[in-house]
């Protein structure tokens, strides 16, 4: 089955991988692309401390 949304289009790619709800998806994508495991934090790190 083919999906009508093409993830290679920039705005679709950003919507899929840029949303906080899809953080795990982004980490899996980067691990597959880089070929290694990256640590996944449950919450973003605050720059203020």
Secondary structure, DSSP 8 states (H G I E B T S, - for coil): ---SS-TTSHHHHHHHHSSGGGHHHHHHHHHHHHTS-----SS---TT-
